[in-house]
C-alpha cells in the first residue's frame, strides 16, 4: 500500500500507533499542463534520460496536472526534468 499524505512524518506515526508498519520514501513531484500529450512528453524525456520509474501517480487540477514519481535515480531525474523546463514542486508547494 502506498499513500501520499500532507505530513509524512505524522502519517507514519499515526500508522505505527495503529500497528501498521510504514516507511517513508523520497519521490519527485512536478507539474505539467493539463493538456493532451503533456504527460507523454515529460515521460518521453525521462526515457531519453535513461530514467526508470518504479511507480507514478498523476492527477489534474484546473489547467495543471501534478505528477508524483519514484525514479531509480533521483538526482539524474531532477536534472532531466529541469533541463526540459518541467516545474519540479518544492515540498512547500504540495
Secondary structure by P-SEA (a helix, b strand, c coil): cccccccaaaaaaaaaaacbbbbbbbbbbbccccccaaaaaaaaaaaaaccccccbbbbbcccbbbbbbbcccaaaaaaaaaaacccccccccc
